[in-house]
Amino acid sequence: QVQLVESGGGSAQAGGSLRLSCTASGDTYSNYRMGWFRQAPGKEREGVAVIDSDGSPTYADSAKGRFTIAQDNAKNTLYLQMNSLKPEDTAVYYCAADFLPPDIRCTGGYCSALYWGQGTQVTVSS
């Protein structure tokens, strides 16, 4: 099974940028379809962006125009470039992997992906 480790979280001011990385190990990266999810304090986990094997992305409305998901198969790494950050982007961001593209829609805080990283904190101040 695949292991996922996120990095790149931290603090930023509103309007700033951060880039998250998720490095996969333990299995062939190309077997998996990847995505980013987040959970803000007191809120349910929600999808942010997912990417299919052909590189085609799907974004949550909250991420459209500001976030970009990308992957480097040679480095077994998934990225999330976050620009124009807002305080409401403050959350723990999780990388997820599944054999099918993760559904970006989460129901009642349940997001259907097989494997999850431990999360990385992103804090955006106004």
Secondary structure, DSSP 8 states (H G I E B T S, - for coil): --EEEEE--EEEETT--EEEEEEEESS-GGG-EEEEEEE-TTS--EEEEEE-TTS-EEE-TTTTTTEEEEEEGGGTEEEEEE-S--GGG-EEEEEEEESS---S--BTTB---SEE---EEEEEE-
